[in-house]
Amino acid sequence: MASEFDGAQDHDLMLRLAERTDAIGHLPGVLYHWRAHAGSAALGELAKPEANEAGRRAVEEHVRRLGLAREVEALPTPGRYRVLYERQRACR
């Protein structure tokens, strides 16, 4: 995986996997967790603010690979993004 997604590597991995299958579903339970330590992003979004930008870049690369859009905005809530499609950008 590319180091430009450090802090959001799990997000990038899931997006890349989603590009290769239609067999993704929801499992209503926790399958994975990790121990949080001081400075860990697990303690909250503000522990590693660079992870939010890495996540935005991961989504932007994902939609670029799919040919859907070229711009992704980070929203005020960390970990949330808005994909701007061609028609939306033309209307701005």
Biopython code that builds the backbone (N, CA, C, O; Angstrom):
import numpy as np
from Bio.PDB.StructureBuilder import StructureBuilder

atoms = [
    (1, "MET", "N", (0.823, -1.190, 0.000)),
    (1, "MET", "CA", (0.000, 0.000, 0.000)),
    (1, "MET", "C", (0.867, 1.253, 0.000)),
    (1, "MET", "O", (1.990, 1.258, 0.506)),
    (2, "ALA", "N", (0.333, 2.279, -0.562)),
    (2, "ALA", "CA", (1.082, 3.528, -0.688)),
    (2, "ALA", "C", (1.173, 4.252, 0.648)),
    (2, "ALA", "O", (0.204, 4.306, 1.405)),
    (3, "SER", "N", (2.350, 4.810, 0.929)),
    (3, "SER", "CA", (2.542, 5.512, 2.198)),
    (3, "SER", "C", (1.767, 6.823, 2.260)),
    (3, "SER", "O", (1.603, 7.384, 3.343)),
    (4, "GLU", "N", (1.286, 7.324, 1.118)),
    (4, "GLU", "CA", (0.503, 8.571, 1.134)),
    (4, "GLU", "C", (-0.823, 8.404, 1.876)),
    (4, "GLU", "O", (-1.497, 9.392, 2.166)),
    (5, "PHE", "N", (-1.201, 7.161, 2.183)),
    (5, "PHE", "CA", (-2.439, 6.907, 2.908)),
    (5, "PHE", "C", (-2.182, 6.502, 4.359)),
    (5, "PHE", "O", (-3.078, 5.972, 5.017)),
    (6, "ASP", "N", (-0.974, 6.743, 4.866)),
    (6, "ASP", "CA", (-0.660, 6.436, 6.264)),
    (6, "ASP", "C", (-1.675, 7.110, 7.181)),
    (6, "ASP", "O", (-1.944, 8.305, 7.057)),
    (7, "GLY", "N", (-2.223, 6.345, 8.085)),
    (7, "GLY", "CA", (-3.253, 6.847, 8.984)),
    (7, "GLY", "C", (-4.640, 6.478, 8.491)),
    (7, "GLY", "O", (-5.603, 6.491, 9.258)),
    (8, "ALA", "N", (-4.744, 6.148, 7.202)),
    (8, "ALA", "CA", (-6.033, 5.751, 6.615)),
    (8, "ALA", "C", (-5.838, 4.496, 5.766)),
    (8, "ALA", "O", (-6.603, 4.251, 4.833)),
    (9, "GLN", "N", (-4.824, 3.706, 6.085)),
    (9, "GLN", "CA", (-4.518, 2.534, 5.276)),
    (9, "GLN", "C", (-5.641, 1.497, 5.280)),
    (9, "GLN", "O", (-5.853, 0.818, 4.275)),
    (10, "ASP", "N", (-6.362, 1.366, 6.393)),
    (10, "ASP", "CA", (-7.497, 0.431, 6.422)),
    (10, "ASP", "C", (-8.591, 0.897, 5.467)),
    (10, "ASP", "O", (-9.196, 0.091, 4.759)),
    (11, "HIS", "N", (-8.838, 2.202, 5.457)),
    (11, "HIS", "CA", (-9.843, 2.791, 4.575)),
    (11, "HIS", "C", (-9.442, 2.554, 3.116)),
    (11, "HIS", "O", (-10.264, 2.128, 2.304)),
    (12, "ASP", "N", (-8.195, 2.826, 2.793)),
    (12, "ASP", "CA", (-7.692, 2.614, 1.436)),
    (12, "ASP", "C", (-7.808, 1.147, 1.033)),
    (12, "ASP", "O", (-8.226, 0.848, -0.086)),
    (13, "LEU", "N", (-7.447, 0.235, 1.919)),
    (13, "LEU", "CA", (-7.540, -1.195, 1.624)),
    (13, "LEU", "C", (-8.978, -1.603, 1.313)),
    (13, "LEU", "O", (-9.225, -2.323, 0.346)),
    (14, "MET", "N", (-9.917, -1.151, 2.123)),
    (14, "MET", "CA", (-11.325, -1.518, 1.884)),
    (14, "MET", "C", (-11.834, -0.956, 0.558)),
    (14, "MET", "O", (-12.581, -1.630, -0.151)),
    (15, "LEU", "N", (-11.439, 0.262, 0.220)),
    (15, "LEU", "CA", (-11.853, 0.826, -1.068)),
    (15, "LEU", "C", (-11.277, 0.024, -2.225)),
    (15, "LEU", "O", (-11.973, -0.228, -3.209)),
    (16, "ARG", "N", (-10.009, -0.381, -2.120)),
    (16, "ARG", "CA", (-9.387, -1.175, -3.184)),
    (16, "ARG", "C", (-10.052, -2.550, -3.305)),
    (16, "ARG", "O", (-10.256, -3.044, -4.414)),
    (17, "LEU", "N", (-10.388, -3.161, -2.181)),
    (17, "LEU", "CA", (-11.087, -4.455, -2.223)),
    (17, "LEU", "C", (-12.474, -4.306, -2.842)),
    (17, "LEU", "O", (-12.904, -5.160, -3.618)),
    (18, "ALA", "N", (-13.172, -3.232, -2.502)),
    (18, "ALA", "CA", (-14.520, -3.003, -3.029)),
    (18, "ALA", "C", (-14.503, -2.839, -4.540)),
    (18, "ALA", "O", (-15.505, -3.115, -5.199)),
    (19, "GLU", "N", (-13.390, -2.396, -5.097)),
    (19, "GLU", "CA", (-13.277, -2.241, -6.547)),
    (19, "GLU", "C", (-13.192, -3.583, -7.262)),
    (19, "GLU", "O", (-13.380, -3.655, -8.476)),
    (20, "ARG", "N", (-12.910, -4.637, -6.517)),
    (20, "ARG", "CA", (-12.655, -5.937, -7.140)),
    (20, "ARG", "C", (-13.739, -6.981, -6.911)),
    (20, "ARG", "O", (-13.597, -8.123, -7.346)),
    (21, "THR", "N", (-14.819, -6.606, -6.235)),
    (21, "THR", "CA", (-15.871, -7.588, -5.962)),
    (21, "THR", "C", (-17.221, -6.910, -5.803)),
    (21, "THR", "O", (-17.308, -5.726, -5.478)),
    (22, "ASP", "N", (-18.261, -7.678, -6.036)),
    (22, "ASP", "CA", (-19.627, -7.226, -5.750)),
    (22, "ASP", "C", (-20.159, -7.932, -4.506)),
    (22, "ASP", "O", (-21.303, -7.716, -4.105)),
    (23, "ALA", "N", (-19.329, -8.771, -3.901)),
    (23, "ALA", "CA", (-19.767, -9.606, -2.783)),
    (23, "ALA", "C", (-19.353, -9.004, -1.440)),
    (23, "ALA", "O", (-18.656, -9.648, -0.656)),
    (24, "ILE", "N", (-19.778, -7.780, -1.178)),
    (24, "ILE", "CA", (-19.504, -7.137, 0.107)),
    (24, "ILE", "C", (-20.837, -6.934, 0.812)),
    (24, "ILE", "O", (-21.794, -6.433, 0.221)),
    (25, "GLY", "N", (-20.890, -7.322, 2.059)),
    (25, "GLY", "CA", (-22.132, -7.172, 2.811)),
    (25, "GLY", "C", (-21.853, -6.653, 4.210)),
    (25, "GLY", "O", (-20.700, -6.463, 4.598)),
    (26, "HIS", "N", (-22.905, -6.430, 4.951)),
    (26, "HIS", "CA", (-22.806, -5.914, 6.313)),
    (26, "HIS", "C", (-22.847, -7.072, 7.306)),
    (26, "HIS", "O", (-23.705, -7.949, 7.216)),
    (27, "LEU", "N", (-21.914, -7.064, 8.248)),
    (27, "LEU", "CA", (-21.924, -8.024, 9.349)),
    (27, "LEU", "C", (-22.229, -7.243, 10.617)),
    (27, "LEU", "O", (-21.483, -6.329, 10.967)),
    (28, "PRO", "N", (-23.302, -7.579, 11.309)),
    (28, "PRO", "CA", (-23.742, -6.774, 12.459)),
    (28, "PRO", "C", (-22.990, -7.078, 13.752)),
    (28, "PRO", "O", (-23.605, -7.318, 14.790)),
    (29, "GLY", "N", (-21.683, -7.067, 13.688)),
    (29, "GLY", "CA", (-20.905, -7.306, 14.898)),
    (29, "GLY", "C", (-19.481, -6.838, 14.722)),
    (29, "GLY", "O", (-19.026, -6.622, 13.598)),
    (30, "VAL", "N", (-18.773, -6.681, 15.826)),
    (30, "VAL", "CA", (-17.383, -6.260, 15.781)),
    (30, "VAL", "C", (-16.537, -7.484, 15.441)),
    (30, "VAL", "O", (-16.597, -8.507, 16.123)),
    (31, "LEU", "N", (-15.752, -7.361, 14.382)),
    (31, "LEU", "CA", (-14.878, -8.459, 13.985)),
    (31, "LEU", "C", (-13.414, -8.152, 14.273)),
    (31, "LEU", "O", (-12.566, -9.044, 14.255)),
    (32, "TYR", "N", (-13.132, -6.899, 14.533)),
    (32, "TYR", "CA", (-11.748, -6.481, 14.700)),
    (32, "TYR", "C", (-11.695, -5.274, 15.629)),
    (32, "TYR", "O", (-12.534, -4.379, 15.525)),
    (33, "HIS", "N", (-10.743, -5.239, 16.515)),
    (33, "HIS", "CA", (-10.504, -4.050, 17.336)),
    (33, "HIS", "C", (-9.056, -4.093, 17.778)),
    (33, "HIS", "O", (-8.394, -5.125, 17.661)),
    (34, "TRP", "N", (-8.566, -2.981, 18.282)),
    (34, "TRP", "CA", (-7.196, -2.935, 18.758)),
    (34, "TRP", "C", (-7.128, -2.142, 20.045)),
    (34, "TRP", "O", (-8.031, -1.379, 20.387)),
    (35, "ARG", "N", (-6.044, -2.344, 20.734)),
    (35, "ARG", "CA", (-5.823, -1.656, 21.999)),
    (35, "ARG", "C", (-5.406, -0.224, 21.709)),
    (35, "ARG", "O", (-4.520, 0.016, 20.889)),
    (36, "ALA", "N", (-6.033, 0.712, 22.368)),
    (36, "ALA", "CA", (-5.706, 2.128, 22.186)),
    (36, "ALA", "C", (-4.615, 2.529, 23.170)),
    (36, "ALA", "O", (-4.651, 2.154, 24.342)),
    (37, "HIS", "N", (-3.662, 3.283, 22.686)),
    (37, "HIS", "CA", (-2.604, 3.821, 23.541)),
    (37, "HIS", "C", (-2.522, 5.324, 23.311)),
    (37, "HIS", "O", (-3.139, 5.842, 22.380)),
    (38, "ALA", "N", (-1.783, 6.015, 24.133)),
    (38, "ALA", "CA", (-1.662, 7.472, 23.992)),
    (38, "ALA", "C", (-1.209, 7.822, 22.582)),
    (38, "ALA", "O", (-0.224, 7.271, 22.090)),
    (39, "GLY", "N", (-1.921, 8.736, 21.930)),
    (39, "GLY", "CA", (-1.595, 9.133, 20.567)),
    (39, "GLY", "C", (-2.230, 8.263, 19.508)),
    (39, "GLY", "O", (-2.087, 8.535, 18.316)),
    (40, "SER", "N", (-2.932, 7.218, 19.920)),
    (40, "SER", "CA", (-3.575, 6.325, 18.964)),
    (40, "SER", "C", (-4.811, 6.985, 18.367)),
    (40, "SER", "O", (-5.566, 7.658, 19.069)),
    (41, "ALA", "N", (-5.010, 6.790, 17.078)),
    (41, "ALA", "CA", (-6.213, 7.306, 16.427)),
    (41, "ALA", "C", (-7.461, 6.639, 17.006)),
    (41, "ALA", "O", (-8.565, 7.165, 16.861)),
    (42, "ALA", "N", (-7.301, 5.508, 17.647)),
    (42, "ALA", "CA", (-8.437, 4.815, 18.255)),
    (42, "ALA", "C", (-9.045, 5.611, 19.400)),
    (42, "ALA", "O", (-10.195, 5.385, 19.777)),
    (43, "LEU", "N", (-8.273, 6.545, 19.954)),
    (43, "LEU", "CA", (-8.785, 7.355, 21.057)),
    (43, "LEU", "C", (-9.708, 8.478, 20.575)),
    (43, "LEU", "O", (-10.438, 9.069, 21.371)),
    (44, "GLY", "N", (-9.673, 8.766, 19.300)),
    (44, "GLY", "CA", (-10.517, 9.816, 18.746)),
    (44, "GLY", "C", (-9.900, 10.401, 17.495)),
    (44, "GLY", "O", (-8.702, 10.259, 17.250)),
    (45, "GLU", "N", (-10.736, 11.063, 16.703)),
    (45, "GLU", "CA", (-10.293, 11.604, 15.420)),
    (45, "GLU", "C", (-9.204, 12.662, 15.576)),
    (45, "GLU", "O", (-8.370, 12.831, 14.687)),
    (46, "LEU", "N", (-9.210, 13.367, 16.694)),
    (46, "LEU", "CA", (-8.266, 14.459, 16.874)),
    (46, "LEU", "C", (-6.871, 13.986, 17.273)),
    (46, "LEU", "O", (-5.929, 14.778, 17.295)),
    (47, "ALA", "N", (-6.732, 12.685, 17.593)),
    (47, "ALA", "CA", (-5.423, 12.165, 17.990)),
    (47, "ALA", "C", (-4.443, 12.213, 16.819)),
    (47, "ALA", "O", (-3.246, 12.422, 17.021)),
    (48, "LYS", "N", (-4.940, 12.023, 15.604)),
    (48, "LYS", "CA", (-4.087, 12.055, 14.408)),
    (48, "LYS", "C", (-4.819, 12.792, 13.295)),
    (48, "LYS", "O", (-5.421, 12.158, 12.428)),
    (49, "PRO", "N", (-4.777, 14.117, 13.305)),
    (49, "PRO", "CA", (-5.523, 14.886, 12.302)),
    (49, "PRO", "C", (-5.087, 14.605, 10.871)),
    (49, "PRO", "O", (-5.879, 14.779, 9.944)),
    (50, "GLU", "N", (-3.831, 14.170, 10.670)),
    (50, "GLU", "CA", (-3.374, 13.871, 9.307)),
    (50, "GLU", "C", (-4.093, 12.659, 8.722)),
    (50, "GLU", "O", (-4.119, 12.489, 7.503)),
    (51, "ALA", "N", (-4.672, 11.820, 9.568)),
    (51, "ALA", "CA", (-5.407, 10.652, 9.080)),
    (51, "ALA", "C", (-6.649, 11.078, 8.300)),
    (51, "ALA", "O", (-7.040, 10.392, 7.356)),
    (52, "ASN", "N", (-7.274, 12.190, 8.670)),
    (52, "ASN", "CA", (-8.462, 12.667, 7.957)),
    (52, "ASN", "C", (-8.091, 13.060, 6.523)),
    (52, "ASN", "O", (-8.823, 12.741, 5.586)),
    (53, "GLU", "N", (-6.977, 13.739, 6.351)),
    (53, "GLU", "CA", (-6.527, 14.120, 5.002)),
    (53, "GLU", "C", (-6.109, 12.895, 4.201)),
    (53, "GLU", "O", (-6.365, 12.829, 2.999)),
    (54, "ALA", "N", (-5.472, 11.931, 4.844)),
    (54, "ALA", "CA", (-5.104, 10.686, 4.163)),
    (54, "ALA", "C", (-6.364, 9.943, 3.721)),
    (54, "ALA", "O", (-6.390, 9.361, 2.636)),
    (55, "GLY", "N", (-7.407, 9.958, 4.550)),
    (55, "GLY", "CA", (-8.685, 9.333, 4.184)),
    (55, "GLY", "C", (-9.321, 10.033, 3.002)),
    (55, "GLY", "O", (-9.873, 9.385, 2.113)),
    (56, "ARG", "N", (-9.247, 11.362, 2.987)),
    (56, "ARG", "CA", (-9.800, 12.117, 1.857)),
    (56, "ARG", "C", (-9.066, 11.748, 0.569)),
    (56, "ARG", "O", (-9.691, 11.550, -0.473)),
    (57, "ARG", "N", (-7.742, 11.658, 0.646)),
    (57, "ARG", "CA", (-6.964, 11.279, -0.537)),
    (57, "ARG", "C", (-7.289, 9.859, -0.988)),
    (57, "ARG", "O", (-7.329, 9.589, -2.188)),
    (58, "ALA", "N", (-7.524, 8.944, -0.040)),
    (58, "ALA", "CA", (-7.879, 7.568, -0.390)),
    (58, "ALA", "C", (-9.205, 7.530, -1.141)),
    (58, "ALA", "O", (-9.332, 6.817, -2.137)),
    (59, "VAL", "N", (-10.193, 8.289, -0.674)),
    (59, "VAL", "CA", (-11.490, 8.347, -1.366)),
    (59, "VAL", "C", (-11.320, 8.998, -2.734)),
    (59, "VAL", "O", (-11.898, 8.538, -3.718)),
    (60, "GLU", "N", (-10.533, 10.062, -2.798)),
    (60, "GLU", "CA", (-10.307, 10.753, -4.074)),
    (60, "GLU", "C", (-9.659, 9.814, -5.096)),
    (60, "GLU", "O", (-10.062, 9.792, -6.259)),
    (61, "GLU", "N", (-8.666, 9.047, -4.673)),
    (61, "GLU", "CA", (-8.025, 8.090, -5.572)),
    (61, "GLU", "C", (-8.997, 6.996, -5.998)),
    (61, "GLU", "O", (-8.983, 6.555, -7.147)),
    (62, "HIS", "N", (-9.842, 6.559, -5.062)),
    (62, "HIS", "CA", (-10.838, 5.526, -5.365)),
    (62, "HIS", "C", (-11.793, 5.992, -6.462)),
    (62, "HIS", "O", (-12.009, 5.273, -7.437)),
    (63, "VAL", "N", (-12.360, 7.171, -6.314)),
    (63, "VAL", "CA", (-13.315, 7.643, -7.336)),
    (63, "VAL", "C", (-12.590, 7.959, -8.642)),
    (63, "VAL", "O", (-13.182, 7.837, -9.714)),
    (64, "ARG", "N", (-11.321, 8.365, -8.574)),
    (64, "ARG", "CA", (-10.544, 8.594, -9.790)),
    (64, "ARG", "C", (-10.316, 7.275, -10.535)),
    (64, "ARG", "O", (-10.462, 7.214, -11.756)),
    (65, "ARG", "N", (-9.951, 6.207, -9.782)),
    (65, "ARG", "CA", (-9.747, 4.896, -10.412)),
    (65, "ARG", "C", (-11.014, 4.396, -11.075)),
    (65, "ARG", "O", (-10.955, 3.724, -12.105)),
    (66, "LEU", "N", (-12.170, 4.721, -10.488)),
    (66, "LEU", "CA", (-13.456, 4.301, -11.060)),
    (66, "LEU", "C", (-13.946, 5.240, -12.157)),
    (66, "LEU", "O", (-14.929, 4.943, -12.837)),
    (67, "GLY", "N", (-13.269, 6.366, -12.332)),
    (67, "GLY", "CA", (-13.667, 7.328, -13.352)),
    (67, "GLY", "C", (-14.936, 8.085, -13.000)),
    (67, "GLY", "O", (-15.644, 8.548, -13.894)),
    (68, "LEU", "N", (-15.235, 8.219, -11.714)),
    (68, "LEU", "CA", (-16.483, 8.843, -11.279)),
    (68, "LEU", "C", (-16.375, 10.348, -11.056)),
    (68, "LEU", "O", (-17.298, 11.094, -11.382)),
    (69, "ALA", "N", (-15.270, 10.786, -10.512)),
    (69, "ALA", "CA", (-15.115, 12.197, -10.159)),
    (69, "ALA", "C", (-13.643, 12.476, -9.956)),
    (69, "ALA", "O", (-12.821, 11.560, -9.937)),
    (70, "ARG", "N", (-13.321, 13.727, -9.807)),
    (70, "ARG", "CA", (-11.926, 14.081, -9.595)),
    (70, "ARG", "C", (-11.691, 14.869, -8.312)),
    (70, "ARG", "O", (-10.547, 15.178, -7.981)),
    (71, "GLU", "N", (-12.763, 15.198, -7.584)),
    (71, "GLU", "CA", (-12.589, 16.029, -6.392)),
    (71, "GLU", "C", (-13.376, 15.463, -5.216)),
    (71, "GLU", "O", (-14.526, 15.049, -5.360)),
    (72, "VAL", "N", (-12.733, 15.453, -4.050)),
    (72, "VAL", "CA", (-13.368, 14.999, -2.817)),
    (72, "VAL", "C", (-13.049, 16.031, -1.746)),
    (72, "VAL", "O", (-11.887, 16.379, -1.536)),
    (73, "GLU", "N", (-14.084, 16.518, -1.068)),
    (73, "GLU", "CA", (-13.917, 17.491, 0.018)),
    (73, "GLU", "C", (-14.018, 16.794, 1.358)),
    (73, "GLU", "O", (-14.829, 15.886, 1.535)),
    (74, "ALA", "N", (-13.195, 17.219, 2.301)),
    (74, "ALA", "CA", (-13.338, 16.756, 3.682)),
    (74, "ALA", "C", (-14.436, 17.600, 4.321)),
    (74, "ALA", "O", (-14.446, 18.822, 4.170)),
    (75, "LEU", "N", (-15.351, 16.963, 5.028)),
    (75, "LEU", "CA", (-16.414, 17.670, 5.746)),
    (75, "LEU", "C", (-15.927, 18.042, 7.140)),
    (75, "LEU", "O", (-14.889, 17.543, 7.574)),
    (76, "PRO", "N", (-16.644, 18.901, 7.852)),
    (76, "PRO", "CA", (-16.201, 19.304, 9.197)),
    (76, "PRO", "C", (-16.059, 18.144, 10.184)),
    (76, "PRO", "O", (-15.234, 18.209, 11.095)),
    (77, "THR", "N", (-16.850, 17.091, 10.014)),
    (77, "THR", "CA", (-16.748, 15.924, 10.889)),
    (77, "THR", "C", (-15.623, 15.031, 10.384)),
    (77, "THR", "O", (-15.696, 14.559, 9.249)),
    (78, "PRO", "N", (-14.586, 14.778, 11.179)),
    (78, "PRO", "CA", (-13.469, 13.940, 10.728)),
    (78, "PRO", "C", (-13.943, 12.578, 10.240)),
    (78, "PRO", "O", (-14.804, 11.946, 10.852)),
    (79, "GLY", "N", (-13.363, 12.138, 9.122)),
    (79, "GLY", "CA", (-13.716, 10.844, 8.552)),
    (79, "GLY", "C", (-14.908, 10.876, 7.619)),
    (79, "GLY", "O", (-15.333, 9.835, 7.118)),
    (80, "ARG", "N", (-15.457, 12.066, 7.378)),
    (80, "ARG", "CA", (-16.600, 12.214, 6.465)),
    (80, "ARG", "C", (-16.171, 13.070, 5.289)),
    (80, "ARG", "O", (-15.481, 14.076, 5.450)),
    (81, "TYR", "N", (-16.596, 12.648, 4.092)),
    (81, "TYR", "CA", (-16.153, 13.309, 2.877)),
    (81, "TYR", "C", (-17.326, 13.494, 1.924)),
    (81, "TYR", "O", (-18.324, 12.778, 2.001)),
    (82, "ARG", "N", (-17.192, 14.464, 1.027)),
    (82, "ARG", "CA", (-18.205, 14.697, -0.013)),
    (82, "ARG", "C", (-17.514, 14.536, -1.357)),
    (82, "ARG", "O", (-16.503, 15.182, -1.635)),
    (83, "VAL", "N", (-18.078, 13.659, -2.191)),
    (83, "VAL", "CA", (-17.569, 13.462, -3.542)),
    (83, "VAL", "C", (-18.278, 14.454, -4.449)),
    (83, "VAL", "O", (-19.507, 14.507, -4.481)),
    (84, "LEU", "N", (-17.502, 15.239, -5.184)),
    (84, "LEU", "CA", (-18.062, 16.207, -6.128)),
    (84, "LEU", "C", (-17.952, 15.627, -7.534)),
    (84, "LEU", "O", (-16.857, 15.439, -8.063)),
    (85, "TYR", "N", (-19.091, 15.355, -8.113)),
    (85, "TYR", "CA", (-19.150, 14.800, -9.456)),
    (85, "TYR", "C", (-19.077, 15.931, -10.473)),
    (85, "TYR", "O", (-19.253, 17.094, -10.108)),
    (86, "GLU", "N", (-18.827, 15.622, -11.715)),
    (86, "GLU", "CA", (-18.634, 16.633, -12.757)),
    (86, "GLU", "C", (-19.772, 17.650, -12.802)),
    (86, "GLU", "O", (-19.516, 18.853, -12.858)),
    (87, "ARG", "N", (-21.006, 17.196, -12.778)),
    (87, "ARG", "CA", (-22.152, 18.102, -12.863)),
    (87, "ARG", "C", (-22.189, 19.032, -11.650)),
    (87, "ARG", "O", (-22.510, 20.211, -11.801)),
    (88, "GLN", "N", (-21.870, 18.539, -10.455)),
    (88, "GLN", "CA", (-21.856, 19.357, -9.247)),
    (88, "GLN", "C", (-20.784, 20.444, -9.335)),
    (88, "GLN", "O", (-21.016, 21.579, -8.921)),
    (89, "ARG", "N", (-19.626, 20.103, -9.868)),
    (89, "ARG", "CA", (-18.553, 21.086, -9.958)),
    (89, "ARG", "C", (-18.919, 22.186, -10.949)),
    (89, "ARG", "O", (-18.556, 23.344, -10.742)),
    (90, "ALA", "N", (-19.630, 21.845, -12.019)),
    (90, "ALA", "CA", (-20.011, 22.828, -13.027)),
    (90, "ALA", "C", (-21.034, 23.822, -12.463)),
    (90, "ALA", "O", (-21.092, 24.966, -12.913)),
    (91, "CYS", "N", (-21.841, 23.396, -11.483)),
    (91, "CYS", "CA", (-22.897, 24.238, -10.917)),
    (91, "CYS", "C", (-22.393, 25.145, -9.807)),
    (91, "CYS", "O", (-23.128, 26.031, -9.370)),
    (92, "ARG", "N", (-21.204, 24.963, -9.350)),
    (92, "ARG", "CA", (-20.694, 25.727, -8.203)),
    (92, "ARG", "C", (-20.383, 27.144, -8.561)),
    (92, "ARG", "O", (-19.946, 27.915, -7.707)),
]
sb = StructureBuilder()
sb.init_structure("model")
sb.init_model(0)
sb.init_chain("A")
sb.init_seg("    ")
for serial, (resi, resn, name, xyz) in enumerate(atoms, 1):
    if name == "N":
        sb.init_residue(resn, " ", resi, " ")
    sb.init_atom(name, np.array(xyz, "f"), 0.0, 1.0, " ", f" {name:<3s}", serial, name[0])
structure = sb.get_structure()
